[in-house]
């Protein structure tokens, strides 16, 4: 159930990450939401690995937003370099 919760939170986190990091994204709004889901899952995984969350807990909204912003930033770096090559 926590995996589904992380996905739902990730959808919202992707939207917030897009608002926090304005500008043109190479993938558009849908890719940003998918990156938000990835950020929520990353935050959940990292939190469990560091002992912040139990096995039945998912990352909170703030953790998911931080994960989504991090993944969105890395995505922009990777896609920006890819376009210049």
C-alpha positions, 0 to 999 in steps of 0.5 A: 500500500505504501508503494501506491501512496508513493505514486500518488504523492509523486504525482503531486510532487511532480506538479510542485517540482514543475512549479518550483523549477520553471522553464522549458523541460525537454519532456513536457508536463507528463514527463515531469509528473513521471519524474515526480513519481520517480522522486517519491519512490527515490525518497521512499527508498533513500528514507528506508535505507537511512532508517528514516522510514519503516518498511511499511512507510512511504516518504512524506510530501516534502521528501517526495518534492525534494526527490522530484526536484533532484530528479528533474534537475538531473534530467534537465542536465542530461537532456541539455547535454544530449541536445548540444552533442 
